[in-house]
Amino acid sequence: MNNNTQFWIMSDSEDESVERQLKIVIVGDSSTGKYFPTAGVDFFLKKTLLPGGRNITLQIWDIGGQALSGNMLDKYVFGANVVMLTYEITNITSFTNLEKWLQAIYKATEMQEQKPSVALVANKSLHCNISLSDLEHQRGVRLDKHQKFAQERGFSAYLVSARTGENVALSFQKVVAEVLGLKLTRAEQEEQQPVMKAEIVHKEAAEDSPASSSQLGASKSSVCVMQ
């Protein structure tokens, strides 16, 4: 595969036209770790080149657990193309609470003409480097329950490790391909992904609405790495 078909490729030109933007919202209890442990909301803006040379910008909102009981969830979720419903693999409570998150998401998007796709994500956020394949004895949620929850609702399902980066890039690759109707080859799915760097902008949950990408550029930010 040449470089033009790789998924996580940073654009070299800031002037390069973008065909489309996709908004991805990551939700779940704060104890899940999600992709980045946070007490607030993290925003990532990522320009990416997809297979076939298509340019796309991903808006990734990582929402803290307190957003479920707050009045901001509908604003963060509004216009989302994908919602990643996340729980911690060793925390049964975070899995049980998924139904509450799901109902909140449905309510927040009920007026949207195009409903977001939903992906179920089991996250390992343990402070260790145990691989996902070696984690079975520590599971609080059995794999069959994970699969059943997703299958009954027609969701795609993933197992990732936010701590080591295992399967993180692949899960994003697959959900984006699903939304865009792209067929990924086995080689594209199995290929080791390059490191993805993105700007993180920390947002306060008390704000009235999510800022635009132009406003975010003026905020204090740091660089995170997703592998």
Order of alpha helices (4+ residues) and beta strands (2+ residues): beta-beta-beta-alpha-beta-alpha-alpha-beta-alpha-beta-alpha-alpha-beta-alpha-beta
